[in-house]
Amino acid sequence: MNTRLRATIAHVVARLSLGEARKSVYDYSQSKYVSFGGTVTTQQINVFDYDRQCYLTGQFSQGRYQLFDYEGKRHVQLEIAASAFKGFDYGSGRHFQGRVDRNTIQIFNYETGSYFNYQV
């Protein structure tokens, strides 16, 4: 999963886990804030990433979110359980997982074997 999509996933996870309509996340790997618009509900996601100038959309089905990233033209699967989440990026063919701790989101990307941190 590329850096820019990872920040969008962090934003979606934060909104679903924290239940707040946050407009941005701080991406430590890019050393900057990334801004978002759109809606995130327990049933549907329609997020616009102002940095990438594209949407990430999808809906909840069979216990997970089935998402489509318009920039990379790829599907992403996302499951959230309390403060933990996991998923699969069909573009890279790799899994990711993470956790939410207060206002911090940490994602482990199996493609790179690295952790990435975000603040909301």
Summary of the structure (lengths in Angstrom):
residues: 120
radius of gyration: 12.5
end to end distance: 20.3
largest distance: 35.9
contacts: 387
relative contact order: 0.23
helix: 13%
strand: 56%
